[in-house]
Amino acid sequence: MKIFKMLKYRLRNPLRPLMRLFKFYFYDTSYIVGDREKLHLGNRVAVANTIFNLSSGSIYVGDYTIFSYNVMVLTGRHNFYNGMRASLVTGVNSQSWGGGEEEVPPSGFDIHIGSSVWIAAGVIITGGVKIGNGVIVAANAVVTKDIPDYSIAAGVPAKIVGDTRTLCRPPSSVNV
């Protein structure tokens, strides 16, 4: 047993840089589409490998919010007229694959996510929604409408299925 304890302490310092790299790769990486200036993250936000699409608005995230794996936060929209993409109807010959501003509006679909929110794996959040404080969004849900504070939302489209204040009690060592 002493050998394992000794190895643990001797390997700790040399392995720290490697562990920081893994932490960065697995917990602090994200993919940003659009203007990085439109993404506003609070303190101690864990983004895992979240995709932030800022094409049609800004994204605001409160403190202590956790994004699990494969979450997509999408402000991007495509305008359609008479069943066709806007750029095809009007004959816009844009160099952009998205059809330019006529098809993809540059603003108006902001996303606001409160503090102490847990967004579980595979969730999709569409532009123009507000998610309150203390919310849990269950895995693979698609959020298309606002979610009030302290709600638990699940499903496609996401619906309120519970309240986080009644989920469980804090540990006895925590003074509330």
Buried (B, 14 or more C-beta within 10 A) or exposed (E): EEEEEEEEEEEEEEEEEEEEEEEEEEEEEBEBEBEEEBBEBBEEBBBBBBBBBBBBBBBBBBBBBBBBEBBBBBBBBBBEEEEEBBBBBBEBEEEEEBBBBBBBBBEEBBBBBBBBBBBBEBBBBBBBBBBBBBBBBBBBBBBBEEBBBBBBBBEEEBEBEBBBEEEEEEEEEEEE
